[in-house]
Amino acid sequence: MAGYFKLVDAHDDGFRVKLTAPDGTLVAVSAYYTSKEEAIAGIELIREIAGTGPVVDHSRVESQEHAALMVGLQSGAEPEGAVRHKA
């Protein structure tokens, strides 16, 4: 079974989308959407970019081993101002 998107009510009468792994683990929570239509558009956008979006690491380098792991994840064009760590 694949992971899934869960559309849920937000506290301020809006909506959020929760991305859930196949085992039920919460992976990510979206921004606030004021309508279901906006939330559904958000899901479509996530689906569009999730498989092709590059990993851009703006975190600290904890070790050279961690930096080497990131090199394998980073590919494609990087957003302006992005920093690529070198192992």
N, C-alpha and C positions, 0 to 999 in steps of 0.2 A: 504494500500500500504506500502511496506517496504521501508527502506532507500535505497540509491543507490550510486554507485561509478561513479564519473564523471572523465573521462580521458581528461586532458586539456594540451595545449601547455605551456611550461615554457619559461621564457625570454631568456634563453641561448640555444635555438634550441633543447631542450629536452622536457620532459613531467613530469607532476605531476598528482597525483590522489587526488581528493577531495571526502571525504565521506560526504554525505548529508542525513539529516533526512527526513522522509516522508513529512514534511511540508516545505521542501526547505532550512532549516537551515543548514549552514555549520558546520560540527562537527569536521572534521580534514583535514589537508593537508599533503600529503606524502612528503618524501624526493624527491630530484631531480633524475630523471631517464634519461639516455642518449638515450634510444630507447623505442618504444611502447612495444616491447617484455619484456623488464625489468619492465616496468610499469605494465603490465598484470601479470607478475610473482609476483610483489609486492601486487597486489590485491588478488591473490591466497593465498599468505602468510598471509595477513590480515584476510581473511576469515577463514583460518585454525586456527589461534591463538586467534581470537577475542572472541569466545565463551568460551574458556578454559583458557585463560591467567589470572593469578592472578593479583590482584590490589596490587601494592607495593607503599606505601606512603613514599615519601622522603621529604614531605613538613612539615612545622612547625605545631605543635598542637595548634589550636586556642582556644579550650575549650575541656573539658571532653566529652561534648555532641558530638562534631565533631569526637573525637577519638572513641567514641562508634559506630558511624555510619560506620567508616572505618573497624572496626572489622567484621561487617556483610559482607563487600565486599571482605575481604581478605580470600582466601582459597587456598588450594593446596600448592605445593612446592614453596618456595621463592628463587629467585636468590641469589647467594652468596653475602653477604654484605648487604642484604636487612634488613630494620628495621621495625618491627611490633610494632605499638603503642598499648599500653594496656590501657583500660578504667579503 
